[in-house]
Amino acid sequence: MGDTVIVTVSDGDEQQLVSLYEWLRQSPRVIADSKVTLESDPVPGTLGERADRINLSVASAFASVQIIIAAITLWQEVQENPAPVNVKVGTVIVQVDGAAPDDIKRITDALSGKGSASSEQER
């Protein structure tokens, strides 16, 4: 796999991040093109770790990002109070917050460098 798409939950809620991770791992379209891993960092002052990001290893981030964004928006639709989700490809970060289908294309364009902004927020 060649590229990495990094996904984080905006408010740092570990439970929502783990829920999203499990959702992405159960999505046949996501796992067909991606290796999905939950990454953790040590918590200062403790012996434990805290899950803080999902890495999706893909052959081509720009070919897979639309599927990933669509899966994230579906997850947000079924959550009671979903947090906005940040998606990073290379140096571009966009925030996904209940994007509609037309917004998914705009977000995908921004991540692929076709959009005019380096960061967009959707609701």
Backbone as JSON Lines, residues from 0, in Angstrom:
{"i":0,"aa":"M","n":[0.86,-1.16,0.0],"ca":[0.0,0.0,0.0],"c":[0.91,1.23,0.0]}
{"i":1,"aa":"G","n":[0.46,2.29,-0.7],"ca":[1.34,3.43,-0.9],"c":[1.05,4.68,-0.1]}
{"i":2,"aa":"D","n":[-0.21,5.03,0.14],"ca":[-0.56,6.27,0.83],"c":[-1.24,5.97,2.16]}
{"i":3,"aa":"T","n":[-1.25,6.99,3.02],"ca":[-1.95,6.86,4.29],"c":[-2.96,7.98,4.43]}
{"i":4,"aa":"V","n":[-4.17,7.62,4.79],"ca":[-5.22,8.57,5.14],"c":[-5.35,8.5,6.65]}
{"i":5,"aa":"I","n":[-5.24,9.66,7.32],"ca":[-5.31,9.71,8.78],"c":[-6.64,10.31,9.18]}
{"i":6,"aa":"V","n":[-7.34,9.61,10.07],"ca":[-8.66,10.04,10.52],"c":[-8.61,10.25,12.04]}
{"i":7,"aa":"T","n":[-9.1,11.42,12.49],"ca":[-9.2,11.7,13.91],"c":[-10.59,12.25,14.21]}
{"i":8,"aa":"V","n":[-11.02,12.1,15.47],"ca":[-12.27,12.69,15.91],"c":[-11.92,14.05,16.5]}
{"i":9,"aa":"S","n":[-12.62,15.09,16.05],"ca":[-12.27,16.46,16.39],"c":[-12.19,16.73,17.89]}
{"i":10,"aa":"D","n":[-13.09,16.15,18.67],"ca":[-13.07,16.45,20.1],"c":[-12.21,15.48,20.9]}
{"i":11,"aa":"G","n":[-11.52,14.57,20.21],"ca":[-10.62,13.63,20.88],"c":[-11.32,12.54,21.64]}
{"i":12,"aa":"D","n":[-12.61,12.34,21.42],"ca":[-13.39,11.33,22.12],"c":[-12.95,9.94,21.69]}
{"i":13,"aa":"E","n":[-12.27,9.23,22.59],"ca":[-11.72,7.92,22.26],"c":[-12.82,6.91,21.95]}
{"i":14,"aa":"Q","n":[-13.95,6.97,22.65],"ca":[-15.04,6.02,22.39],"c":[-15.6,6.2,20.97]}
{"i":15,"aa":"Q","n":[-15.76,7.46,20.55],"ca":[-16.26,7.68,19.18],"c":[-15.22,7.25,18.15]}
{"i":16,"aa":"L","n":[-13.95,7.47,18.44],"ca":[-12.91,7.04,17.51],"c":[-12.92,5.52,17.36]}
{"i":17,"aa":"V","n":[-13.03,4.81,18.47],"ca":[-13.08,3.34,18.41],"c":[-14.34,2.87,17.67]}
{"i":18,"aa":"S","n":[-15.46,3.54,17.91],"ca":[-16.7,3.21,17.19],"c":[-16.53,3.4,15.69]}
{"i":19,"aa":"L","n":[-15.93,4.52,15.3],"ca":[-15.69,4.79,13.87],"c":[-14.73,3.75,13.29]}
{"i":20,"aa":"Y","n":[-13.69,3.41,14.03],"ca":[-12.73,2.39,13.59],"c":[-13.45,1.07,13.3]}
{"i":21,"aa":"E","n":[-14.29,0.64,14.25],"ca":[-15.02,-0.6,14.06],"c":[-15.95,-0.51,12.85]}
{"i":22,"aa":"W","n":[-16.59,0.65,12.67],"ca":[-17.48,0.87,11.51],"c":[-16.69,0.73,10.2]}
{"i":23,"aa":"L","n":[-15.53,1.39,10.13],"ca":[-14.72,1.34,8.91],"c":[-14.23,-0.09,8.64]}
{"i":24,"aa":"R","n":[-13.86,-0.82,9.69],"ca":[-13.38,-2.2,9.51],"c":[-14.49,-3.14,9.05]}
{"i":25,"aa":"Q","n":[-15.74,-2.76,9.28],"ca":[-16.86,-3.6,8.86],"c":[-17.42,-3.18,7.49]}
{"i":26,"aa":"S","n":[-16.86,-2.13,6.91],"ca":[-17.33,-1.66,5.61],"c":[-16.6,-2.41,4.49]}
{"i":27,"aa":"P","n":[-17.32,-3.26,3.76],"ca":[-16.66,-4.02,2.69],"c":[-15.96,-3.13,1.66]}
{"i":28,"aa":"R","n":[-16.55,-1.97,1.35],"ca":[-15.93,-1.09,0.34],"c":[-14.65,-0.46,0.87]}
{"i":29,"aa":"V","n":[-14.6,-0.15,2.17],"ca":[-13.39,0.44,2.75],"c":[-12.29,-0.6,2.84]}
{"i":30,"aa":"I","n":[-12.59,-1.77,3.39],"ca":[-11.53,-2.76,3.58],"c":[-11.07,-3.42,2.29]}
{"i":31,"aa":"A","n":[-11.86,-3.27,1.22],"ca":[-11.43,-3.8,-0.08],"c":[-10.2,-3.05,-0.6]}
{"i":32,"aa":"D","n":[-10.09,-1.76,-0.25],"ca":[-9.0,-0.93,-0.76],"c":[-8.04,-0.45,0.32]}
{"i":33,"aa":"S","n":[-8.31,-0.77,1.6],"ca":[-7.54,-0.16,2.69],"c":[-7.19,-1.18,3.75]}
{"i":34,"aa":"K","n":[-6.05,-0.94,4.39],"ca":[-5.72,-1.64,5.63],"c":[-6.0,-0.62,6.74]}
{"i":35,"aa":"V","n":[-6.93,-0.95,7.63],"ca":[-7.4,-0.03,8.65],"c":[-6.78,-0.4,9.99]}
{"i":36,"aa":"T","n":[-6.08,0.56,10.61],"ca":[-5.48,0.32,11.92],"c":[-5.82,1.45,12.88]}
{"i":37,"aa":"L","n":[-5.96,1.1,14.14],"ca":[-6.21,2.06,15.2],"c":[-4.87,2.32,15.87]}
{"i":38,"aa":"E","n":[-4.46,3.57,15.89],"ca":[-3.15,3.94,16.43],"c":[-3.31,4.58,17.8]}
{"i":39,"aa":"S","n":[-2.35,4.3,18.68],"ca":[-2.38,4.83,20.04],"c":[-1.06,5.5,20.37]}
{"i":40,"aa":"D","n":[-1.14,6.47,21.27],"ca":[0.05,7.12,21.8],"c":[0.05,6.98,23.3]}
{"i":41,"aa":"P","n":[1.24,6.96,23.92],"ca":[1.31,6.89,25.38],"c":[0.65,8.12,26.0]}
{"i":42,"aa":"V","n":[0.0,7.9,27.14],"ca":[-0.6,9.0,27.89],"c":[0.43,9.45,28.92]}
{"i":43,"aa":"P","n":[0.88,10.72,28.85],"ca":[1.89,11.2,29.8],"c":[1.44,10.98,31.25]}
{"i":44,"aa":"G","n":[2.37,10.51,32.08],"ca":[2.08,10.32,33.5],"c":[1.38,9.02,33.83]}
{"i":45,"aa":"T","n":[1.16,8.17,32.8],"ca":[0.51,6.87,33.04],"c":[1.29,5.79,32.3]}
{"i":46,"aa":"L","n":[0.93,4.57,32.57],"ca":[1.54,3.44,31.84],"c":[0.69,3.04,30.65]}
{"i":47,"aa":"G","n":[-0.45,3.72,30.45],"ca":[-1.38,3.33,29.4],"c":[-1.22,4.12,28.11]}
{"i":48,"aa":"E","n":[-2.01,3.71,27.16],"ca":[-2.06,4.38,25.87],"c":[-3.49,4.82,25.6]}
{"i":49,"aa":"R","n":[-3.64,5.79,24.71],"ca":[-4.95,6.29,24.33],"c":[-5.04,6.26,22.81]}
{"i":50,"aa":"A","n":[-6.1,5.62,22.29],"ca":[-6.31,5.61,20.85],"c":[-6.55,7.04,20.39]}
{"i":51,"aa":"D","n":[-5.79,7.48,19.38],"ca":[-5.94,8.88,18.96],"c":[-6.11,9.08,17.46]}
{"i":52,"aa":"R","n":[-5.98,8.02,16.66],"ca":[-6.16,8.19,15.22],"c":[-6.37,6.83,14.55]}
{"i":53,"aa":"I","n":[-7.01,6.91,13.39],"ca":[-7.18,5.73,12.54],"c":[-6.32,5.97,11.31]}
{"i":54,"aa":"N","n":[-5.49,5.01,10.99],"ca":[-4.69,5.07,9.77],"c":[-5.29,4.11,8.76]}
{"i":55,"aa":"L","n":[-5.5,4.61,7.55],"ca":[-5.97,3.77,6.47],"c":[-4.86,3.73,5.42]}
{"i":56,"aa":"S","n":[-4.2,2.6,5.29],"ca":[-3.16,2.43,4.28],"c":[-3.83,2.01,2.99]}
{"i":57,"aa":"V","n":[-3.61,2.8,1.94],"ca":[-4.28,2.58,0.66],"c":[-3.27,2.64,-0.47]}
{"i":58,"aa":"A","n":[-3.61,2.03,-1.6],"ca":[-2.73,2.11,-2.77],"c":[-2.66,3.53,-3.28]}
{"i":59,"aa":"S","n":[-3.79,4.2,-3.32],"ca":[-3.87,5.6,-3.75],"c":[-4.91,6.32,-2.9]}
{"i":60,"aa":"A","n":[-4.46,7.29,-2.1],"ca":[-5.38,8.0,-1.21],"c":[-6.49,8.67,-2.0]}
{"i":61,"aa":"F","n":[-6.15,9.27,-3.13],"ca":[-7.14,10.02,-3.88],"c":[-8.17,9.12,-4.56]}
{"i":62,"aa":"A","n":[-7.78,7.88,-4.84],"ca":[-8.74,6.95,-5.42],"c":[-9.68,6.39,-4.35]}
{"i":63,"aa":"S","n":[-9.24,6.34,-3.1],"ca":[-10.01,5.72,-2.02],"c":[-10.75,6.71,-1.13]}
{"i":64,"aa":"V","n":[-10.38,7.98,-1.18],"ca":[-10.89,8.93,-0.19],"c":[-12.4,9.13,-0.28]}
{"i":65,"aa":"Q","n":[-12.98,9.06,-1.46],"ca":[-14.43,9.25,-1.58],"c":[-15.18,8.14,-0.85]}
{"i":66,"aa":"I","n":[-14.7,6.92,-0.97],"ca":[-15.32,5.79,-0.26],"c":[-15.17,5.97,1.25]}
{"i":67,"aa":"I","n":[-14.0,6.42,1.69],"ca":[-13.75,6.63,3.11],"c":[-14.65,7.74,3.66]}
{"i":68,"aa":"I","n":[-14.75,8.85,2.94],"ca":[-15.6,9.98,3.37],"c":[-17.07,9.54,3.43]}
{"i":69,"aa":"A","n":[-17.52,8.78,2.44],"ca":[-18.9,8.31,2.44],"c":[-19.16,7.4,3.64]}
{"i":70,"aa":"A","n":[-18.21,6.54,3.98],"ca":[-18.37,5.65,5.14],"c":[-18.42,6.46,6.43]}
{"i":71,"aa":"I","n":[-17.61,7.51,6.53],"ca":[-17.61,8.36,7.72],"c":[-18.95,9.07,7.87]}
{"i":72,"aa":"T","n":[-19.48,9.6,6.77],"ca":[-20.77,10.31,6.86],"c":[-21.91,9.35,7.23]}
{"i":73,"aa":"L","n":[-21.86,8.12,6.74],"ca":[-22.87,7.13,7.14],"c":[-22.77,6.83,8.64]}
{"i":74,"aa":"W","n":[-21.54,6.7,9.14],"ca":[-21.34,6.48,10.57],"c":[-21.92,7.65,11.37]}
{"i":75,"aa":"Q","n":[-21.67,8.88,10.91],"ca":[-22.19,10.06,11.62],"c":[-23.71,10.06,11.64]}
{"i":76,"aa":"E","n":[-24.34,9.59,10.57],"ca":[-25.8,9.56,10.5],"c":[-26.43,8.63,11.53]}
{"i":77,"aa":"V","n":[-25.75,7.56,11.91],"ca":[-26.33,6.6,12.85],"c":[-25.92,6.85,14.3]}
{"i":78,"aa":"Q","n":[-25.04,7.82,14.52],"ca":[-24.62,8.15,15.89],"c":[-25.59,9.13,16.52]}
{"i":79,"aa":"E","n":[-25.76,9.03,17.84],"ca":[-26.67,9.93,18.54],"c":[-26.14,11.36,18.54]}
{"i":80,"aa":"N","n":[-24.88,11.55,18.82],"ca":[-24.29,12.88,18.87],"c":[-22.86,12.79,18.32]}
{"i":81,"aa":"P","n":[-22.71,12.61,17.0],"ca":[-21.37,12.38,16.45],"c":[-20.49,13.63,16.47]}
{"i":82,"aa":"A","n":[-19.24,13.41,16.74],"ca":[-18.26,14.49,16.67],"c":[-17.84,14.68,15.22]}
{"i":83,"aa":"P","n":[-17.45,15.9,14.86],"ca":[-16.86,16.1,13.54],"c":[-15.59,15.24,13.43]}
{"i":84,"aa":"V","n":[-15.28,14.83,12.22],"ca":[-14.14,13.95,11.96],"c":[-13.18,14.68,11.03]}
{"i":85,"aa":"N","n":[-11.9,14.66,11.38],"ca":[-10.86,15.24,10.53],"c":[-10.24,14.14,9.68]}
{"i":86,"aa":"V","n":[-10.08,14.44,8.39],"ca":[-9.45,13.51,7.46],"c":[-8.24,14.21,6.86]}
{"i":87,"aa":"K","n":[-7.09,13.55,6.98],"ca":[-5.84,14.15,6.48],"c":[-5.24,13.26,5.4]}
{"i":88,"aa":"V","n":[-4.95,13.9,4.26],"ca":[-4.25,13.25,3.17],"c":[-3.07,14.15,2.83]}
{"i":89,"aa":"G","n":[-1.86,13.65,3.03],"ca":[-0.69,14.5,2.82],"c":[-0.71,15.66,3.8]}
{"i":90,"aa":"T","n":[-0.69,16.88,3.26],"ca":[-0.72,18.07,4.12],"c":[-2.11,18.7,4.19]}
{"i":91,"aa":"V","n":[-3.08,18.11,3.53],"ca":[-4.43,18.67,3.49],"c":[-5.32,17.98,4.53]}
{"i":92,"aa":"I","n":[-6.0,18.81,5.32],"ca":[-6.93,18.3,6.33],"c":[-8.3,18.92,6.07]}
{"i":93,"aa":"V","n":[-9.32,18.07,6.05],"ca":[-10.69,18.56,5.95],"c":[-11.48,18.01,7.12]}
{"i":94,"aa":"Q","n":[-12.52,18.74,7.49],"ca":[-13.4,18.29,8.56],"c":[-14.71,17.83,7.96]}
{"i":95,"aa":"V","n":[-15.13,16.63,8.31],"ca":[-16.37,16.04,7.84],"c":[-17.36,16.09,9.0]}
{"i":96,"aa":"D","n":[-18.49,16.73,8.76],"ca":[-19.49,16.87,9.82],"c":[-20.87,16.71,9.18]}
{"i":97,"aa":"G","n":[-21.23,15.47,8.85],"ca":[-22.53,15.21,8.25],"c":[-22.65,15.68,6.82]}
{"i":98,"aa":"A","n":[-21.66,15.42,6.0],"ca":[-21.65,15.88,4.62],"c":[-22.73,15.2,3.78]}
{"i":99,"aa":"A","n":[-23.37,15.99,2.92],"ca":[-24.33,15.48,1.94],"c":[-23.54,14.95,0.74]}
{"i":100,"aa":"P","n":[-24.18,14.18,-0.15],"ca":[-23.45,13.63,-1.31],"c":[-22.7,14.68,-2.14]}
{"i":101,"aa":"D","n":[-23.31,15.85,-2.37],"ca":[-22.61,16.89,-3.14],"c":[-21.39,17.41,-2.38]}
{"i":102,"aa":"D","n":[-21.5,17.45,-1.05],"ca":[-20.39,17.9,-0.24],"c":[-19.24,16.9,-0.28]}
{"i":103,"aa":"I","n":[-19.56,15.62,-0.37],"ca":[-18.51,14.6,-0.43],"c":[-17.59,14.84,-1.62]}
{"i":104,"aa":"K","n":[-18.18,15.19,-2.77],"ca":[-17.36,15.49,-3.95],"c":[-16.48,16.7,-3.71]}
{"i":105,"aa":"R","n":[-17.04,17.73,-3.08],"ca":[-16.26,18.94,-2.81],"c":[-15.11,18.64,-1.83]}
{"i":106,"aa":"I","n":[-15.39,17.83,-0.81],"ca":[-14.34,17.45,0.15],"c":[-13.27,16.64,-0.57]}
{"i":107,"aa":"T","n":[-13.7,15.69,-1.39],"ca":[-12.75,14.87,-2.14],"c":[-11.88,15.72,-3.05]}
{"i":108,"aa":"D","n":[-12.49,16.71,-3.72],"ca":[-11.72,17.62,-4.57],"c":[-10.69,18.4,-3.76]}
{"i":109,"aa":"A","n":[-11.07,18.84,-2.57],"ca":[-10.13,19.59,-1.72],"c":[-8.96,18.7,-1.32]}
{"i":110,"aa":"L","n":[-9.24,17.44,-0.98],"ca":[-8.18,16.52,-0.59],"c":[-7.27,16.16,-1.76]}
{"i":111,"aa":"S","n":[-7.83,16.16,-2.96],"ca":[-7.03,15.8,-4.13],"c":[-6.33,17.0,-4.76]}
{"i":112,"aa":"G","n":[-6.52,18.18,-4.17],"ca":[-5.86,19.38,-4.69],"c":[-6.66,20.1,-5.74]}
{"i":113,"aa":"K","n":[-7.87,19.63,-6.07],"ca":[-8.7,20.28,-7.08],"c":[-9.52,21.42,-6.49]}
{"i":114,"aa":"G","n":[-9.71,21.41,-5.15],"ca":[-10.48,22.46,-4.49],"c":[-9.62,23.68,-4.26]}
{"i":115,"aa":"S","n":[-10.27,24.81,-3.97],"ca":[-9.54,26.05,-3.78],"c":[-9.03,26.22,-2.37]}
{"i":116,"aa":"A","n":[-9.6,25.51,-1.4],"ca":[-9.19,25.68,0.0],"c":[-8.43,24.47,0.46]}
{"i":117,"aa":"S","n":[-7.5,24.69,1.4],"ca":[-6.75,23.58,1.95],"c":[-7.47,22.94,3.11]}
{"i":118,"aa":"S","n":[-8.5,23.59,3.61],"ca":[-9.28,23.03,4.7],"c":[-10.71,23.49,4.56]}
{"i":119,"aa":"E","n":[-11.65,22.56,4.67],"ca":[-13.07,22.9,4.55],"c":[-13.82,22.25,5.68]}
{"i":120,"aa":"Q","n":[-14.94,22.86,6.09],"ca":[-15.8,22.27,7.1],"c":[-17.17,22.09,6.49]}
{"i":121,"aa":"E","n":[-17.77,20.93,6.73],"ca":[-19.08,20.62,6.14],"c":[-20.07,20.3,7.24]}
{"i":122,"aa":"R","n":[-21.31,20.67,7.04],"ca":[-22.43,20.24,7.88],"c":[-23.65,20.21,7.04]}
